[in-house]
């Protein structure tokens, strides 16, 4: 989709009611759904994080940026994610966290991003994080400067590919819930995107499709 056309839809994104769990569950492993039943997240005193779902123009077309995390001794090693990270006391709010972390991880300055909408928080049991996703727009082409300590690579996903139903697949993985589990995922540029990132992407995708249909 041409970026200028995409910008015409942006005001219509703001009032859209978030589908939350209805979208998340589409891309949730069955074992995760079972594990989260009757779970009192507040009682677990989760750590807080925020991520940025950042759209921007590249060669006139709308793209979404994702990152490949570095390999490390942790539950999110080498996974595909949004730029973002842990809330710090010095952050004014969770939006500020997402902007700061995006700058730190991929080198995009906060003033280049217009934050449009706060999406549904996502709880991640293995790491005990409650993640707050934000939709942001950069209106100019971007250069990325990944933090080599945290980011192994950048994925620039065209919006047209993201909205294509062929991107949704099933794959077999060993997760924190089960060994050799069949899980829904997104197949993105030879990467398998599953778990919390896929669930957040699912809500983003549903909101975009709903907005585009309403505009038409």
N, C-alpha and C positions, 0 to 999 in steps of 0.2 A: 504494500500500500504506500502510495506517495505520502511523504511526511506532511505536506501542506493539507492534504485531504484528512489525514489523521488528526491534525490539530483542530479541524472543524468539529470533531466528535468529542474533544476533551471536555468542554463544559457539560455535556450530557452524561459524562461519567460520574460527576460529583454526586448527584442525587440518587444514583442507582442503589437500591437496597442490596446489601451484601448477602450472598447465599450461604456463606460460612460452611457449616458442616455438610450441607447438601452438595457443595462442590468438593470439599476436602475428601469426603468418603469415596468419591469416584476414583481417586488415585491412592487410596490407603490400602496397604496390605491387610488381608483379612485378619491376620494375627494381631495387627495393631488396633484394629477396630475392637476386637475382643478385649484386648488389654486395657483400653481406655474406658471401657464401660464402668460406670460408677466410680471412676477415679476422681478423687478430690484434689484437683491441681493446686488450689490455694494452700491446702494442708502440707503440700510438699515444699512450700516456700521456694518456688523456682527462681533461678537467676533470669534477668531480663536482657533481651537483645533486640536489635532492630535491623532491618535490611531494606535495601532500596531496589525497587523494580523500575529500572531506569530505561525509558524510551528516548531515542534520539535519531537524527537523520544521518544516513550514510549513503552517499551517491543519490540523494533525493528520496530514498526509501526509508521507511520506519524500521528501526531495529531495537531489540532488547538485549541488554548486556548481562551475561552470566560469567561466573569465574570458576576455574578449576582449582580447588584447594590443594596445597602441597601435601605430600605424604608425611604423616607424623604419627606418633603413638597416641591416637585418640579416636573417638567414635565417628568423627566426620572427615577422617583422613581421605584425601584424593577425591572427595565428592564434588559434584557440581552444585553450586550455590549462587545466591545473590550476594553482591557486595554488602557487607554489614558486619556487625559484631556486638560485643557486650556493652551494655549501658554503663556509663561512668558517672560518678557523683557530680562531676563538673558539667555534665550535659544538662542543658536547660529542660529538655523533654526527650521523648523517644524519637521524635522526628529529628532532633538535633543529633542524636546518636547515629541514625541512619546516614545523615549527611556527613558527619565527621568520619565515620568508618568508610564510607564510599570514597572520600578524599584520601584516607590513609591507605586503602587497599588498591585502588585503581587510579588515583591521581586526578579525579574530577573535583574541581573546586565547588564548594557549597553554593556559591553565587551563580553558578551555571545551571543549577537545578531548581525548577519550580515544583514544589511538592503539591500534588493534586488531591490525594485521597489516602486515608489510613484504612488498610484492609484488616480482615479478621485475624486476631492473634492466633498463633499456632504453638501448641505445647509439644515439646520434643522429649519424651520420657528418658531415652538413654543418657542424654546430657543434662536433663532437668533444666532446660531453658524454655522460657515463654518468649516467642519471637513475634515482634510487631512489624509487619510489612507495610511499606509506604510506596505508593505509585508516584514516580517523579518524571518530569519531562525536561530534557535539554533541547533547546531550539537551534543549536548549532552543531556542526560535526565535531566529534570529540576525538582527542588523542588519549590513549590510556597508558598509564605508567604504573604497572603492577608492582606491589611490594613483594620482592622476591622471597621474603621470609614467610609469606602467607599464601601467595598466589602463584600457581604453576602455569596458568594460561588464561586467556580471555576468549569467551565465546560471544560472537556477534550474531544474534539470531534474528533473521528477517521476520517481521510481523506476519507476513503472508505464510511463511512456513509454520509459525506457531499456531495459526488458526486452522491449518490443514489437518483434517482428522487422521491422516496417515501417520502423523507424528506420535499417536498413542499406540503403545505396544504392550505386550506382556513379556516378562523375563523371569528367569529363575535365579534367585539370590539367596545367600545365607545372611539373615538379618539378626538383630538382637532378640527377635521374637522366635525365630524358627530357622532350621537348616533346610536348604533347597526349597524355599518357599516361592510359589508363583506370585509375582507382584505386578500391578499395573505400573507403567512408566512412560516417560517421553523418550523417544529416540531422537537425539539432537546432535547432528554433525558427528556421528560415530561415538557419541557418549550416551550412556544410560542415566537418565535423571529420574530418581525415585524418592520415596520417603517424603520428608517434610517439604523439600523444595518442590517436588512434583505436586503435592497437595496445595501449596500456595499458588503455584502456577495454574492449577485447575480453577481456583477461584478467580484469578486474574483473567483467564481465558473465558470463563463463563460471563463475567461482567463485561468484557469487551464485546463478546458476541451479542449479548443482550442490548448493549448500547448501539451497536451498529444496526441491529434489526429495528430498533425503535426509531432511529434516525431515518432509515429508509421508509 
